[in-house]
Amino acid sequence: MTNPSEHSQERRNIAVIGAGIVGVSCALYLQQAGFNVTMFDRDEPGSGATYGNACTFALYGSIPVNRPDLIWRFPSLMFGQERPLSIAWRYMPKMIPWLMQFLKHCRQEHVDRTINGLGSLLRDAEDASMILFRASGGNDLISRDGTIYIYPTSESFDADAINRQRRLAQGAQIEELTATDLQDLEPNLAPIFPHAVLYPNGFTILDPKQITSRMVDHLCHTGGRFIKGEVSAVEAQSADGVAFKVNGSRHHYDQAVLAGGAWSMQIAKGGCEELPLDTERGYHVQFSESAELLNRPVGFADAGFYMTPMYQGLRAAGTVELGGLNAAPNPERLSYIERRVRQALPGAGPVSDTWLGFRPTLPDSLPVIGRSRHNPNLIFAFGHHHLGLTLGGITGKLVSEIAAGAIPSLDVTPFRPDRFS
Ligand SMILES: Cc1cc2nc3c(=O)[nH]c(=O)nc-3n(C[C@H](O)[C@H](O)[C@H](O)COP(=O)(O)OP(=O)(O)OC[C@H]3O[C@@H](n4cnc5c(N)ncnc54)[C@H](O)[C@@H]3O)c2cc1C
């Protein structure tokens, strides 16, 4: 159990910047630990990447996108006809330093470090988040039917064996399915998938924005505050806390948590060290009349997205586009997803909605959880790339321990912000 130092006992006023799933989870844990918490977001809670994701609580998700096989698959992924990865070439010059570091982290020794780091967070992720979901009245937004991955060829299934081994080594549960098993579980899938696996303990958050907004309601009913406003101009180190502007007026807190997702470095500007944060853009295509076609999320391994039955219908969400925060959505990415959905699920109805979101990603595919070196009253909590919905709770728990001056309940060395210096 945490044992706050005397120093931290005096420093109870804390701001959380960003009300995505990560910031909101931090806010609730901090409040439970006795801090006076004020949250800020320029938008409604859960409107960023948290809004449109694939809704999977992916306890098996320890394998990063950058791994050894990415190097030789990169050209075909980039230039192939049906590709889950793309680059907006106009953004390329800005992206080269990040991309070089991202590719460098495809080396096996880096990948092993990432898998171990993600694995350590994932092992405690369910307990850490469920406490918050339950306290916020979110039980009805959770569905427990596992998650399936489908493979269109034996080659793709065999090629992924190494990753399944690694997931198992990190504690994931995996059941292999034959084509017949798959048809029994998901009869509306086209019978074109010879192999599949079931992750029985994966589960679904049926409406990520709704659960986030209930968590903020709970925060406010139990003494915290949410203020809607654009945060800017975080001031460089000050001995007695952190100061920043909200819609132009200055606010000062003993400590602050920076949980602005893919915008975190823009928010902080010169107020702390520069970290190599960029974004993996992802899309969703929604079919509001088609939720009943599937019983659980189905990850289309080669296509790079999940098809998830959720509150607003069937949501096909995923793929990676490297193109920064400002470029307009790319219609080709949306038609790619729609085309692949119709291959797998011929009964899918009309498209009802589309969305582009911004995963916050550091080149080693690990988040940063820890104090800024340049501004020690500022705590970083961002960079959760493909796993933020799953890792919000455990991040919140660790951040509250760090803010209280306690020894974190798991080793946070892999997530230290100074690993890039
Ligand atoms: C297509 C797709 C599918 C995904 N599927 C899954 C999945 O199935 N499972 C999973 O675990 N993860 C998934 N993810 C990843 C997950 O959605 C993200 O990692 C997670 O939402 C990040 O949460 P966050 O709180 O860090 O960021 P965000 O949710 O983006 O929140 C950041 C917040 O900061 C606010 N903000 C930004 N700038 C300012 C400012 N200047 N002032 C005030 N507020 C500001 C924004 O408004 C926003 O609300 C997926 C992501 C995508 C894009």
Ligand as a Chemical Component Dictionary entry (heavy atoms), coordinates in Angstrom:
data_LIG
# 
_chem_comp.id                   LIG 
_chem_comp.type                 NON-POLYMER 
_chem_comp.pdbx_formal_charge   0 
_chem_comp.three_letter_code    LIG 
# 
loop_
_chem_comp_atom.comp_id 
_chem_comp_atom.atom_id 
_chem_comp_atom.alt_atom_id 
_chem_comp_atom.type_symbol 
_chem_comp_atom.charge 
_chem_comp_atom.model_Cartn_x 
_chem_comp_atom.model_Cartn_y 
_chem_comp_atom.model_Cartn_z 
_chem_comp_atom.pdbx_ordinal 
LIG C1  C1  C 0 -8.727 3.162  -34.542 1  
LIG C2  C2  C 0 -8.269 2.923  -33.117 2  
LIG C3  C3  C 0 -8.592 1.735  -32.492 3  
LIG C4  C4  C 0 -8.155 1.500  -31.172 4  
LIG N1  N1  N 0 -8.559 0.354  -30.538 5  
LIG C5  C5  C 0 -8.196 0.154  -29.235 6  
LIG C6  C6  C 0 -8.654 -0.983 -28.544 7  
LIG O1  O1  O 0 -9.452 -1.774 -29.050 8  
LIG N2  N2  N 0 -8.223 -1.181 -27.255 9  
LIG C7  C7  C 0 -7.375 -0.303 -26.642 10 
LIG O2  O2  O 0 -6.978 -0.559 -25.502 11 
LIG N3  N3  N 0 -6.964 0.820  -27.267 12 
LIG C8  C8  C 0 -7.357 1.074  -28.547 13 
LIG N4  N4  N 0 -6.941 2.194  -29.199 14 
LIG C9  C9  C 0 -6.039 3.115  -28.516 15 
LIG C10 C10 C 0 -6.765 4.022  -27.527 16 
LIG O3  O3  O 0 -7.946 4.523  -28.084 17 
LIG C11 C11 C 0 -5.840 5.176  -27.134 18 
LIG O4  O4  O 0 -4.571 4.688  -26.743 19 
LIG C12 C12 C 0 -6.429 5.925  -25.950 20 
LIG O5  O5  O 0 -7.724 6.375  -26.240 21 
LIG C13 C13 C 0 -5.533 7.098  -25.569 22 
LIG O6  O6  O 0 -6.186 7.751  -24.502 23 
LIG P1  P1  P 0 -5.672 9.143  -23.976 24 
LIG O7  O7  O 0 -6.522 9.485  -22.830 25 
LIG O8  O8  O 0 -4.193 9.074  -23.797 26 
LIG O9  O9  O 0 -5.891 10.121 -25.234 27 
LIG P2  P2  P 0 -7.215 10.777 -25.810 28 
LIG O10 O10 O 0 -8.395 9.904  -25.656 29 
LIG O11 O11 O 0 -6.903 11.230 -27.184 30 
LIG O12 O12 O 0 -7.439 12.033 -24.855 31 
LIG C14 C14 C 0 -6.651 13.180 -24.910 32 
LIG C15 C15 C 0 -7.525 14.344 -24.506 33 
LIG O13 O13 O 0 -6.733 15.536 -24.452 34 
LIG C16 C16 C 0 -7.551 16.601 -24.857 35 
LIG N5  N5  N 0 -6.728 17.718 -25.283 36 
LIG C17 C17 C 0 -5.864 17.774 -26.301 37 
LIG N6  N6  N 0 -5.298 18.998 -26.372 38 
LIG C18 C18 C 0 -5.827 19.739 -25.365 39 
LIG C19 C19 C 0 -5.622 21.054 -24.908 40 
LIG N7  N7  N 0 -4.766 21.902 -25.492 41 
LIG N8  N8  N 0 -6.327 21.484 -23.828 42 
LIG C20 C20 C 0 -7.204 20.662 -23.203 43 
LIG N9  N9  N 0 -7.421 19.394 -23.592 44 
LIG C21 C21 C 0 -6.736 18.928 -24.657 45 
LIG C22 C22 C 0 -8.364 16.011 -26.009 46 
LIG O14 O14 O 0 -9.552 16.769 -26.231 47 
LIG C23 C23 C 0 -8.640 14.607 -25.506 48 
LIG O15 O15 O 0 -9.892 14.505 -24.857 49 
LIG C24 C24 C 0 -7.369 2.463  -30.505 50 
LIG C25 C25 C 0 -7.080 3.690  -31.135 51 
LIG C26 C26 C 0 -7.536 3.922  -32.420 52 
LIG C27 C27 C 0 -7.254 5.265  -33.066 53 
# 
loop_
_chem_comp_bond.comp_id 
_chem_comp_bond.atom_id_1 
_chem_comp_bond.atom_id_2 
_chem_comp_bond.value_order 
_chem_comp_bond.pdbx_ordinal 
LIG C1  C2  SING 1  
LIG C2  C3  SING 2  
LIG C2  C26 DOUB 3  
LIG C3  C4  DOUB 4  
LIG C4  N1  SING 5  
LIG C4  C24 SING 6  
LIG N1  C5  DOUB 7  
LIG C5  C6  SING 8  
LIG C5  C8  SING 9  
LIG C6  O1  DOUB 10 
LIG C6  N2  SING 11 
LIG N2  C7  SING 12 
LIG C7  O2  DOUB 13 
LIG C7  N3  SING 14 
LIG N3  C8  DOUB 15 
LIG C8  N4  SING 16 
LIG N4  C9  SING 17 
LIG N4  C24 SING 18 
LIG C9  C10 SING 19 
LIG C10 O3  SING 20 
LIG C10 C11 SING 21 
LIG C11 O4  SING 22 
LIG C11 C12 SING 23 
LIG C12 O5  SING 24 
LIG C12 C13 SING 25 
LIG C13 O6  SING 26 
LIG O6  P1  SING 27 
LIG P1  O7  DOUB 28 
LIG P1  O8  SING 29 
LIG P1  O9  SING 30 
LIG O9  P2  SING 31 
LIG P2  O10 DOUB 32 
LIG P2  O11 SING 33 
LIG P2  O12 SING 34 
LIG O12 C14 SING 35 
LIG C14 C15 SING 36 
LIG C15 O13 SING 37 
LIG C15 C23 SING 38 
LIG O13 C16 SING 39 
LIG C16 N5  SING 40 
LIG C16 C22 SING 41 
LIG N5  C17 SING 42 
LIG N5  C21 SING 43 
LIG C17 N6  DOUB 44 
LIG N6  C18 SING 45 
LIG C18 C19 SING 46 
LIG C18 C21 DOUB 47 
LIG C19 N7  SING 48 
LIG C19 N8  DOUB 49 
LIG N8  C20 SING 50 
LIG C20 N9  DOUB 51 
LIG N9  C21 SING 52 
LIG C22 O14 SING 53 
LIG C22 C23 SING 54 
LIG C23 O15 SING 55 
LIG C24 C25 DOUB 56 
LIG C25 C26 SING 57 
LIG C26 C27 SING 58 
# 
